[in-house]
């Protein structure tokens, strides 16, 4: 259903352009533009708790090169919420690790944005980049051959470390962990810290703030805090008891 709606958006865009070029076909164009999108069920976003995040970050074996790369990638992904394409597209020159540490990336729709880094993330990234000794335009997280990681490679390494972490963190066994779950986790950390959803939308590179509203629905702690502020209605539980007059009437039938 999502694929159908995405294609319909492209068709609508084409016909809006055609409306300007071919006004003689306005009737047909208008009929196409009125085709509605199909409704579909939206699942609640999945995200990691602090304990689950800690377990996954502890999974890579940092005694070898691949483990240190995976650890650095996971730290950056969970803290910044970058998309997979943004992670794999990072170059050494995209990191500014001095005062006001941040990453520059080309986001969805070729929009460039800067994402700030915490002191801990900047420290991990600084150590990783110092180890590499590569040109500024080299991939930040390369494969063994020195080429940028593919989407599949990132998905495999996330799944590998999530599976390993599940041995020490049982709650991970019931979750399907993907790179996008790490992105959701970054958003939820910001939300729990009290960051406004409009700022989170900018942070994640969302086109519309409506995309960020999904995290409000997923966060039960926010709903619980809202519930705690409500004065409960004074009600008394009990079962219905018919009055004597009604019982007498029924017995006389």
N, C-alpha and C positions, 0 to 999 in steps of 0.2 A: 504493500500500500504506500509506503514511503517513496519507493521508486516511481510509482505511478504519479504521485503528487509532484515529485521533482521534475519529471518530464512535462507535466502540465504547466509548471512554472515557466519552463523554457518555451513551450508552445505559446503561452500568454504573452511572453516577452516579444516573440516574433510577430504575433498578430497586432500588438500595440504599435510596433514599428510599421507594419503593413497599413495600419489605419491612417498613418500620416502620408504614406506613399500612394495608396490606392483607395481614395475615398469612394470610388464607384462601387466598391465591394463592402461598404460599411455595414450592410445588413448581415452578411455572412460573418464578417469579422466580429461583430457584436455578439452573435450567437456563440462563437467560439470562446470569447472572453467571459461569457456568463457561465461556462462549464465550471461547476464547483469542485473543490478538492474533496476527496474521500476522507471520512472520519476514520480514525484508528485509535486503538488503545495505547496510551502512553505509559510505559513502565516507569516505576520509581527508580531514580538513579542509584547505582550501587557505589559505595565509597568505603574507604578503609578507616578504622579507628586508629588511635595513637599507638596502641599495642601492636596492631597488625602492621602499621607502617614501620615501627621499630624492628619487628621480626623480619620483614622483607629487606630492609636496609642492612641487617646483620647477616643476611644469607651469603652474599658474594665472598669468596675467598680472596682476600686482598693480598695474599702472598704471591699471587701471580698477576700478570699484566691484564688478562681478560677480566679477572675479578675486580681489579681496581677500576677498569673502564666501566664495568657494569654498575659498580657502586656509585661512581660519579654520575652516570646517566640516571640512575634511579633517584638519587638525591635531587638532581636538577629537575627531573620530571615531577616529582611529588611536591617540590617547593614552588615551582613556577607554573605548573599546569599547562606546559606547552603541548601542542598536538604532536603526534608522531612525526609528521612531515616537517614540523618546525624543529624538532630535536635532531632528526637526521640531517637537516640542512644547516645546522650550526657549524660555523668555522671558528678557528681560534681568534680571528680578528673581530668576531661578534661579541666577545666578552670584554667587559671593562671591569677590572677587579680592584681598582683603587677606591678612593672615597666615593660613596654612592655607587657601589658595585651593581651592575645590571647586565642583562643580555639583550642584544638586538636580534630580531628575527623577522623574516618575511612571513606574515600570517596569511590566513585565508583571504582570497581576493587580492593577493599581492600587496596587502597593507602592512607596512613596517610598523613595529611597535617595540617598546622597551619594557622589559620585565625586571623589577628590582630583585636583588639577591640578599638573603640573610647573611650574617657574618659567617655562620657555620657552612652554608652552601658555597660561599665565596672561598673559604679556606680549602674545602675539598676540591673545588674546581682549580684553584691556584696550584695545589700540589699535583693534580693530574696533568695540567698543562705544562708545568715545569718539567715533568718527567718526559714529556713527548719530544721536545726540541724540534718542532716541525715548523714549516712556513706559516705565515698568518692566514693564508687561504686554505690550509689543510683542514680536513674534517675534525671536529672536536671529539666525536666518538667514532673512530674508524673501525673497519673490519681488520682481520689479520693481514689483508692485502693492502691496507692503507686507504681503501675506498670508503665512502659513506655507508653506514649500515642501511640495509633495506628495511621496509616496514615489517616484513615477515621476520627478519632477524630480531628486531626489537620486541615483537610479540612473543617470539620464542624465548628470549632471555627473561622477559617479565614472567612468563608462565613457569620457566625453570626455577626462578628464585622464589616465586610464590608457592610452588609445590614444595620446595625445600623448607621454606619458612613455616609451612603448615604442620610440620613435624613438631614444632615447638609452640605453635599458636593454633590450637584446634579450630578456632572460629573461621580461619581461612579455608578450611576444607569445604565449607558450605558456600563458598563464593567463587565465581569465575572472574579471575583477575586478568584484565587486559590493560594496555597502555592508557585507554580512555578512562578506566577506573582510577588510575593515578591522577589524571586530570580532574576528575570529579572530587577526588580526595583533597587536592589543592584548594578547590573552590570551597569545600566544606570546612577546611581549616580556617580560611578567611572569614567564612560566615560565623563560625563559632567564636572567632576573635572579635566579633562585632562590626566587621567591615560592611559598609552599605552595599547593597546589590548592584548599584550603578557603578561603583568602583570595581567590584568583582567582574562585571561585564567588560569593563575596559581592560582589566588585568588579563582576562582570558581571550580577549579579542572577539567578543560576541558582537554580531552585527546589530542585534536588538537586545534590550534588557529583558524582553520576554523569555529569551533563552535561559536567562539566569534564574527565573522564577522557579524552575524545576527543583533547584536546591532547597528552596524554602519548603516545598512539599515533602522532600525527602528527609528533612531534619526534624525528627520527633521531639528533640529537646526544646526547640523553639516553640512548638505547639504545646509542650508541657508547661513551659514558662508562661505562655499566654493563658493556659487553663488555670494555673495557680493564681493568676490575678483576678479571676472571676469569682464573685461571691456566689457560692452554691445556692440553688433554690431550696427552700425549706420544705421538704416533702417527707411524708411518713409512709413507709412501706406497709402493705397489708393486702388482704384478700377481700373481695366484694362479699358483703352479707346482705341478703335480701331482707327488707323490712317485714314485720309481722303481718301487715295488711296484705302484702303481695303473697306471702306464704299461705295465708288464709284463703285468698282468692284462688290460688292454684289447687289447694286441697279440695275446694268446693266444686271444681270442674268435674 
